Structures are given as structure tokens and as C-alpha cells.
Amino acid sequence: MRLSEIRFRSGLERQVARQINGAGHSFRYEEVTIPYLKPARKARYTPDFILSNGIIVETKGRFLTADRQKMLLVKDQYPD
């Protein structure tokens, strides 16, 4: 497959592919998936506010993927 036919995820990947190709090496792009487990680790969450009725309020400027993952874990482990 020619470089122009590959849809890279970033400009950096395209640049590295050109360098590898320019050095005379062939390569395969994203053909292999390596499974792995994320190890469990203890973590702590400190909510911003707890209302008098027990409702927890978290304030976030930007709700990033890591924030969402944390909130889903907390919600799953403390459903009440």
C-alpha cells in the first residue's frame, strides 16, 4: 500500500511514516491490537459541595473523558 492510500490519525504519524519509508523500511500501520488490563488502584474523590439533603454537587469547567470515567466509577460503586 502506498503512503497516499493510508489514512493516518495525525500529521505526526504521517511524518514518521515518510521517514520510515524514506529510510528504505517497510511497515504495517495499525494492523495489530494488543489487549491489556488496566490494574486496579485505590483512588479518592473529594466532591465540591454536599447539600443538606445529601445531594453531591461537583463543579467542572471542562468535563473531560477522565472526569467522566471517574464519575461513572463513583456512581457505580455508590449508587445511593
Salt bridges, closest charged atoms under 4 A:
GLU30 OE2 - ARG9 NE 2.86
GLU31 OE1 - ARG28 NH1 3.72
ASP67 OD1 - LYS60 NZ 3.39
